Amino acid sequence: MDDILVLLLGISSFLLLFSYLRNQKKAHLSLSLTAMLFALFSKESAITLIDVIPILLVLFKNIKWKKALVITSYYLIPTMVFVGIRIKIVGSISGNKSIAGIDNLLVKAPNIAVEIATALKIMGLYVWKLIFPHPLVSDYSFNQITLTGFENPFTWLSILIYGIMLFLVIYCWRRAPIVSFSLSFFLLTISLYTNLFYTIGTSFGKRLLFIPSLGFSILCAYLLLLPFKIKSSKKLKLPNFKIPIGLTIILCAIYSFKTIDRNKAWKNNLTLCSTDIKNCSNSARCHYYNGLSIMKYQALASKNKNK
């Protein structure tokens, strides 16, 4: 729910900012700043959406970088308000919360090289799960994802993938702004969850892909239209979009089937744990909650039997 609010409020903030630039009404700018403040209150990861603003302005409003950064600086106001209130309530920006190794295995890394190599490997796993979400499990805590060094080929594959993304951001900056923006959006919004710049409370979580997936979705829409030479500004006439719409329906049907099929596992805790234990057999938490669910189920069955 928090990520949904962040995305809706963030997009609203962007649209209100565009409206302000179009009509110069300060009320729209104030509303944009307020929407961003509420996004930050919903979840602190909204801070990465502010990083997206100058890229939006430069690519789609033809504003120079200097002016774009000045406009973006307005969003320091809601940021400082949020930080001030957070410090007042929890005592610090981070909340002084210790991170357990069972939640984020990176805190148990024997050295910085292993920590970085594992974080890079996990970054690749995010991309893989975004494209091919199978199998779906509810927990990736210790030791479902294992610590690794730079000798692991998946670490280097992840470096290659993100290196290509960065290259495309630069290469497509003027040639294909939508590609550059969608990749920039993905990279900026997922950066907080990489554990490279800041250690968070988990090493990996599919739910963290919700906001970054918007960049992926924009890119997919662009690539679907590209082979048919249909410009995004072209008038919406159904005959022009028959094939792209057909492909979109097929893709949505495939991913929707996976989502609907997965919903069955969330019937109750026992069903979820007994289903996931088959695909997360190395997860300590998955085993713990599976055992706990079985104990509760058996205790409840015994109680009902003795009535």
C-alpha positions in Angstrom: 0.0 0.0 0.0 2.8 2.4 0.9 4.5 1.9 -2.5 1.2 2.5 -4.3 0.7 5.8 -2.5 4.3 6.8 -3.3 3.9 6.2 -7.0 0.5 7.9 -7.2 1.6 10.9 -5.2 4.9 11.1 -7.0 3.3 11.1 -10.5 0.8 13.7 -9.2 3.7 15.8 -8.1 5.3 15.5 -11.6 2.1 16.4 -13.4 1.5 19.4 -11.1 5.0 20.6 -11.7 4.5 20.3 -15.5 1.3 22.3 -15.0 3.2 25.0 -13.1 5.8 25.3 -15.9 3.0 25.6 -18.4 0.9 28.3 -16.7 3.3 29.6 -14.0 0.6 29.3 -11.3 2.4 29.1 -8.0 -0.5 27.2 -6.5 0.3 24.3 -8.8 3.9 24.4 -7.6 2.8 24.4 -4.0 0.5 21.4 -4.7 3.4 19.6 -6.3 5.6 20.1 -3.3 2.8 19.0 -1.0 2.2 15.9 -3.0 5.9 15.0 -2.8 5.8 15.7 1.0 2.9 13.2 1.4 4.8 10.7 -0.8 7.8 11.0 1.6 5.4 10.5 4.6 4.1 7.3 2.8 7.6 5.9 2.4 11.0 7.4 2.6 12.0 5.8 -0.7 10.1 8.6 -2.4 13.3 10.6 -2.1 14.5 8.9 -5.3 11.6 10.4 -7.3 13.1 13.8 -6.6 16.2 12.7 -8.4 14.1 11.9 -11.5 12.8 15.5 -11.7 15.8 17.1 -13.5 15.9 14.3 -16.0 12.2 14.8 -16.7 12.7 18.6 -17.2 15.8 18.2 -19.4 14.5 15.5 -21.7 10.8 16.5 -22.1 10.8 20.2 -21.4 14.0 21.1 -23.1 15.2 23.0 -19.9 18.9 23.5 -19.4 20.5 21.5 -16.6 21.2 24.6 -14.5 17.6 25.7 -14.5 16.4 22.1 -14.0 18.5 21.8 -10.9 17.2 25.1 -9.6 13.6 23.9 -10.0 14.5 20.6 -8.4 16.0 22.4 -5.4 12.4 23.5 -4.5 11.8 20.0 -3.5 14.4 20.4 -0.7 11.5 22.1 1.2 9.3 18.9 1.6 12.5 16.9 2.1 13.7 19.0 5.0 10.2 19.0 6.5 10.1 15.2 6.3 13.6 14.8 7.7 12.9 17.2 10.6 9.7 15.4 11.6 11.3 12.0 11.3 14.2 13.0 13.5 11.8 14.5 16.0 9.8 11.3 16.2 12.4 8.4 15.9 15.5 10.3 17.0 17.5 10.0 13.7 17.1 9.7 10.0 17.7 5.9 10.1 15.8 5.4 13.4 18.8 3.7 15.0 17.4 0.3 14.0 19.9 -2.6 14.0 19.8 -4.9 11.1 19.7 -8.6 11.7 21.7 -11.0 9.5 18.5 -13.2 9.0 16.9 -10.1 7.3 19.9 -8.9 5.3 22.7 -11.4 4.9 25.0 -8.6 3.7 25.6 -7.5 7.2 27.2 -10.9 7.8 29.6 -10.6 4.9 33.2 -11.3 6.0 34.7 -8.4 4.1 33.7 -5.5 1.9 34.5 -7.3 -1.4 32.0 -10.1 -0.6 29.4 -7.6 0.5 29.7 -5.6 -2.8 29.9 -8.7 -5.0 26.8 -10.1 -3.3 24.9 -6.8 -3.6 25.8 -6.7 -7.3 24.5 -10.2 -7.8 21.3 -9.4 -6.1 20.9 -6.3 -8.4 20.9 -8.8 -11.4 18.3 -10.9 -9.6 16.0 -7.9 -9.5 16.2 -7.6 -13.3 15.7 -11.3 -13.7 12.6 -11.4 -11.5 11.2 -8.3 -13.3 11.3 -10.1 -16.6 10.8 -13.8 -15.5 9.0 -13.9 -12.2 9.3 -17.6 -11.5 9.3 -19.2 -9.1 7.5 -16.7 -6.8 8.2 -17.1 -3.1 7.4 -14.9 -0.1 10.9 -14.9 1.5 14.5 -14.4 0.3 16.1 -13.9 3.7 19.2 -15.8 5.0 20.3 -18.2 3.5 18.1 -18.3 0.4 20.5 -16.0 -1.4 24.1 -16.8 -0.5 27.1 -14.6 0.0 29.5 -14.7 -3.0 32.7 -13.1 -4.2 33.7 -11.6 -7.5 34.5 -15.1 -8.8 30.8 -15.7 -9.3 29.8 -15.2 -13.0 26.4 -13.9 -12.0 28.0 -11.0 -10.3 29.8 -10.1 -13.5 26.7 -10.7 -15.6 24.9 -8.2 -13.4 27.7 -5.7 -13.8 27.4 -6.1 -17.6 23.6 -5.6 -17.6 23.8 -2.4 -15.5 26.7 -1.2 -17.5 24.7 -1.6 -20.7 21.8 0.3 -19.0 24.1 3.2 -18.2 25.5 3.2 -21.7 22.0 3.3 -23.2 21.0 6.2 -20.9 23.9 8.2 -22.4 23.6 6.9 -26.0 19.9 7.4 -26.2 19.8 10.8 -24.5 19.0 12.7 -27.7 18.3 9.7 -30.0 15.6 8.1 -28.0 14.7 10.2 -24.9 12.0 7.7 -23.7 14.6 4.9 -23.5 17.0 7.1 -21.7 14.3 8.3 -19.2 12.8 4.8 -18.6 16.2 3.4 -17.8 17.2 6.4 -15.7 13.9 6.1 -13.7 14.6 2.4 -13.1 18.2 2.9 -12.0 17.4 5.9 -9.7 14.4 4.4 -8.0 16.1 1.0 -7.4 19.3 2.6 -6.2 18.1 2.8 -2.6 17.4 -0.9 -2.5 20.8 -2.1 -3.9 22.5 -1.9 -0.4 25.5 -0.3 -2.2 25.0 3.2 -0.9 22.9 2.5 2.2 22.3 -0.8 4.1 18.5 -1.4 4.3 16.5 -3.9 6.4 16.4 -6.6 3.7 18.8 -8.0 1.1 16.1 -8.6 -1.5 12.4 -8.2 -1.9 10.2 -8.4 -5.0 7.9 -5.8 -3.6 10.7 -3.3 -3.9 10.4 -3.5 -7.6 7.0 -1.9 -7.7 8.1 1.7 -8.3 11.1 0.9 -10.5 8.9 -1.3 -12.6 7.2 1.9 -14.0 10.5 2.6 -15.9 10.4 -1.0 -17.2 6.8 -0.7 -18.3 7.5 2.6 -20.1 10.4 0.9 -21.9 8.3 -2.1 -22.9 5.5 0.1 -24.3 8.1 2.0 -26.4 9.7 -1.2 -27.7 6.3 -2.6 -28.6 5.6 0.4 -30.8 9.1 0.7 -32.2 9.0 -2.1 -34.9 5.7 -0.7 -36.3 7.1 2.9 -36.5 4.2 4.3 -34.5 5.1 7.5 -32.7 3.7 8.1 -29.2 2.3 11.4 -30.4 0.3 9.8 -33.2 -3.5 10.1 -33.0 -5.1 7.1 -31.4 -6.6 5.2 -34.2 -7.3 1.6 -33.6 -6.1 0.2 -37.0 -2.7 1.7 -36.3 -2.4 -0.2 -33.0 -3.9 -3.6 -33.7 -0.6 -5.5 -33.6 0.9 -3.7 -30.6 -2.4 -4.1 -28.7 -2.5 -7.8 -29.6 1.1 -8.3 -28.3 0.2 -6.3 -25.1 -2.8 -8.5 -24.5 -0.7 -11.6 -24.9 2.0 -10.3 -22.5 -0.6 -9.2 -19.9 -2.3 -12.6 -20.2 0.9 -14.4 -19.4 1.9 -12.3 -16.4 -1.7 -12.2 -15.2 -2.0 -15.9 -15.2 1.2 -16.1 -13.1 -0.3 -13.6 -10.6 -3.7 -15.3 -10.4 -2.1 -18.7 -10.0 0.1 -17.4 -7.2 -2.8 -15.9 -5.3 -3.9 -19.5 -4.3 -0.8 -19.7 -2.2 -1.9 -16.8 -0.1 -5.0 -18.6 1.2 -3.6 -18.7 4.7 -0.2 -18.9 6.5 0.0 -22.7 6.4 -0.8 -22.8 2.6 1.8 -20.0 1.9 4.6 -21.6 3.9 4.0 -25.1 2.8 3.9 -23.9 -0.8 7.0 -21.7 -0.6 9.2 -24.2 1.3 9.5 -26.1 -2.0 11.2 -23.2 -3.6 13.0 -21.5 -0.7 14.4 -24.5 1.0 17.5 -22.6 2.2 15.6 -19.8 3.8 15.8 -19.9 7.6 12.7 -17.7 8.0 10.7 -19.8 5.6 11.5 -23.0 7.6 10.7 -21.2 10.8 7.3 -19.9 9.7 6.4 -23.2 8.1 7.1 -25.1 11.3 5.2 -22.5 13.3 2.2 -22.7 10.9 2.1 -26.5 11.2 2.2 -26.3 15.0 -0.6 -23.8 15.1 -2.7 -25.8 12.6 -2.2 -29.0 14.7 -2.9 -27.3 18.0 -6.1 -25.8 16.5 -7.1 -29.2 15.0 -6.5 -30.9 18.4 -8.5 -28.3 20.2 -11.5 -28.7 17.9 -11.3 -32.5 18.1 -11.5 -32.3 21.9 -14.6 -30.1 22.0 
